[in-house]
Amino acid sequence: MARNVYGLDLGSYDIKVYDKKKDTIWKEKNVIAIKEDREIFAVGDQAYEMYEKTPPDIQVQFPMEAGVISRFNDMQFLLQNLLKRGRQFSRGSEYVIAVPTDVTEVEKRAFYELVADSKVKAKNIYIVDKPVADAIGAGLDVTKSKGIMIVNIGAETTEISVLSLGGIVISKSVKIGGNKLDDSIISAVRKVYN
């Protein structure tokens, strides 16, 4: 039996990790700061504090775009660094990774390899569709025949799904998320109040 189970939700702007043994959830910004295109300067919340405030030789990058990994090596380094940082992750643990439903098998494989190729030495790695993970995390019984509608509004995408009998009946991902909603609210306030 594995020492512990960790649930990972890798979003475009946040990484959320559930620690089953401690029954806690923690999150960090999904950001990495790179100095002169080769040296990792900062990761997570520390890198996000530098966003739009850095000198020209430091780039602050988001390794994920629209819910999928766009910079694999940066994402892997970021995840390894966050998992080690003072949280006593036990080797030989199981990892459950929530992935969007509209990703390809190649992109699902990238999520799997992100943990498999890292230094965390996972015993087992499971890939779960994000709507199912959301429903279980919210304490809903996904095994019933009555349909459950799940709406996950992320930073760059919104995923709307209907679940029944433990599976996804229908799911649609829209490339509009919280950032676009924020911009629309800001524009409306500016227009009304000048």
C-alpha positions as CSV (number, residue, x, y, z in Angstrom):
1,M,0.0,0.0,0.0
2,A,1.2,3.5,-0.8
3,R,2.2,5.8,1.9
4,N,-0.1,8.6,0.8
5,V,-2.3,9.8,-2.0
6,Y,-2.0,13.3,-3.6
7,G,-4.5,14.9,-5.9
8,L,-3.2,17.3,-8.5
9,D,-5.2,20.0,-10.4
10,L,-2.8,21.7,-12.7
11,G,-4.6,24.9,-13.9
12,S,-3.4,27.6,-16.2
13,Y,-2.7,30.0,-13.3
14,D,-2.9,27.8,-10.1
15,I,-1.7,24.4,-9.0
16,K,-3.9,22.8,-6.4
17,V,-2.7,19.8,-4.4
18,Y,-4.8,17.7,-2.1
19,D,-2.9,15.7,0.6
20,K,-5.1,12.8,1.7
21,K,-3.1,11.9,4.8
22,K,-3.2,15.5,6.2
23,D,-6.6,16.2,4.6
24,T,-5.4,19.5,3.4
25,I,-5.5,21.4,0.1
26,W,-2.8,23.9,-0.8
27,K,-2.3,26.0,-3.9
28,E,0.4,28.0,-5.6
29,K,0.6,30.0,-8.7
30,N,1.6,28.1,-11.8
31,V,4.4,30.5,-12.8
32,I,8.1,30.3,-13.3
33,A,10.7,33.1,-13.5
34,I,13.7,32.4,-15.8
35,K,16.9,34.5,-15.8
36,E,18.7,35.0,-19.2
37,D,16.7,32.1,-20.8
38,R,18.5,29.4,-18.8
39,E,18.6,29.9,-15.0
40,I,15.5,29.3,-12.9
41,F,15.1,32.4,-10.7
42,A,11.9,31.7,-8.8
43,V,8.8,29.5,-9.0
44,G,5.2,29.6,-7.7
45,D,3.9,32.5,-5.7
46,Q,7.4,34.0,-5.5
47,A,7.6,34.2,-9.3
48,Y,4.0,35.6,-9.5
49,E,5.0,38.5,-7.3
50,M,7.5,39.4,-10.0
51,Y,4.9,39.3,-12.8
52,E,5.1,42.5,-14.9
53,K,7.7,44.0,-12.6
54,T,10.9,42.2,-13.8
55,P,14.0,43.6,-15.5
56,P,14.5,42.7,-19.2
57,D,16.8,39.7,-18.3
58,I,14.1,37.9,-16.3
59,Q,11.1,36.4,-18.0
60,V,8.0,35.3,-16.0
61,Q,6.2,32.5,-17.8
62,F,3.1,30.4,-17.3
63,P,4.0,26.9,-18.4
64,M,0.4,26.0,-19.1
65,E,-2.0,27.6,-21.6
66,A,-5.8,26.9,-21.8
67,G,-5.5,24.0,-19.5
68,V,-2.7,22.1,-21.3
69,I,1.0,22.0,-20.9
70,S,2.8,24.4,-23.3
71,R,6.3,24.3,-21.7
72,F,6.9,20.7,-20.5
73,N,10.4,21.2,-19.0
74,D,9.4,24.4,-17.2
75,M,6.3,22.7,-15.9
76,Q,8.2,19.7,-14.7
77,F,10.8,21.7,-12.8
78,L,8.1,23.9,-11.3
79,L,6.1,20.9,-10.1
80,Q,9.1,19.1,-8.6
81,N,10.2,22.3,-6.8
82,L,6.7,22.9,-5.4
83,L,6.3,19.3,-4.3
84,K,9.6,19.3,-2.5
85,R,9.3,22.7,-0.8
86,G,8.9,22.0,2.9
87,R,5.9,19.7,2.5
88,Q,7.5,16.3,3.2
89,F,6.1,14.5,0.2
90,S,6.6,10.8,0.8
91,R,8.2,8.7,-1.9
92,G,6.2,5.8,-3.2
93,S,2.9,7.7,-3.0
94,E,0.0,7.6,-5.4
95,Y,-0.9,10.6,-7.5
96,V,-4.2,11.4,-9.1
97,I,-4.1,14.0,-11.8
98,A,-7.2,15.8,-13.0
99,V,-7.1,16.6,-16.7
100,P,-9.6,18.5,-19.0
101,T,-12.0,16.2,-21.0
102,D,-11.2,17.8,-24.4
103,V,-7.4,17.0,-24.3
104,T,-5.9,14.5,-26.7
105,E,-4.3,11.2,-25.6
106,V,-0.9,12.8,-26.3
107,E,-1.7,15.6,-23.9
108,K,-3.0,13.2,-21.3
109,R,0.3,11.3,-21.6
110,A,2.2,14.6,-21.0
111,F,0.3,15.0,-17.7
112,Y,1.2,11.5,-16.8
113,E,4.9,11.8,-17.7
114,L,5.1,15.1,-15.8
115,V,4.9,13.2,-12.6
116,A,6.4,9.8,-13.8
117,D,9.6,11.5,-15.0
118,S,10.0,13.7,-11.9
119,K,12.0,13.0,-8.8
120,V,8.9,12.3,-6.6
121,K,9.2,8.5,-7.2
122,A,5.4,7.9,-7.5
123,K,4.2,4.3,-6.9
124,N,1.1,4.8,-9.1
125,I,-0.2,7.6,-11.2
126,Y,-3.9,7.9,-12.2
127,I,-5.4,10.2,-14.8
128,V,-9.0,11.3,-14.0
129,D,-11.3,13.6,-16.0
130,K,-11.6,17.0,-14.3
131,P,-15.4,17.0,-14.1
132,V,-15.4,13.7,-12.2
133,A,-12.7,14.9,-9.9
134,D,-14.6,18.2,-9.3
135,A,-17.8,16.3,-8.4
136,I,-16.1,13.9,-6.1
137,G,-14.2,16.8,-4.5
138,A,-17.5,18.6,-3.9
139,G,-18.8,15.5,-2.1
140,L,-21.4,14.5,-4.8
141,D,-22.3,10.9,-5.6
142,V,-21.3,10.4,-9.2
143,T,-22.6,6.8,-9.3
144,K,-26.3,7.7,-9.2
145,S,-28.4,7.7,-12.4
146,K,-29.6,11.3,-11.7
147,G,-27.6,13.7,-13.8
148,I,-25.1,16.2,-12.1
149,M,-24.1,19.3,-13.9
150,I,-20.6,20.6,-13.1
151,V,-19.3,24.0,-14.2
152,N,-15.6,24.6,-13.7
153,I,-14.6,28.2,-14.4
154,G,-10.8,28.4,-14.7
155,A,-8.6,31.3,-15.6
156,E,-8.6,30.7,-19.4
157,T,-11.3,28.0,-20.0
158,T,-14.7,27.1,-18.7
159,E,-15.7,23.4,-18.7
160,I,-19.4,22.4,-18.5
161,S,-20.2,18.8,-18.0
162,V,-23.1,16.5,-17.1
163,L,-22.3,13.3,-15.2
164,S,-24.4,10.2,-14.6
165,L,-23.6,6.6,-13.4
166,G,-20.0,7.4,-12.7
167,G,-19.2,8.7,-16.2
168,I,-19.4,11.8,-18.3
169,V,-22.6,12.1,-20.4
170,I,-21.5,15.2,-22.2
171,S,-18.8,17.8,-21.7
172,K,-17.9,21.0,-23.5
173,S,-14.9,23.3,-22.9
174,V,-15.1,27.0,-23.9
175,K,-12.1,29.2,-24.2
176,I,-13.5,31.8,-22.0
177,G,-12.6,31.9,-18.3
178,G,-12.2,34.1,-15.3
179,N,-9.6,36.4,-16.9
180,K,-12.0,37.3,-19.8
181,L,-14.9,37.8,-17.3
182,D,-12.7,40.1,-15.2
183,D,-11.8,42.2,-18.3
184,S,-15.5,42.4,-19.2
185,I,-16.4,43.6,-15.7
186,I,-13.5,46.2,-15.7
187,S,-14.7,47.5,-19.2
188,A,-18.3,47.8,-18.0
189,V,-17.3,49.7,-14.8
190,R,-15.1,52.0,-16.9
191,K,-17.9,52.6,-19.4
192,V,-20.5,53.4,-16.7
193,Y,-18.3,55.4,-14.3
194,N,-15.8,56.8,-16.8
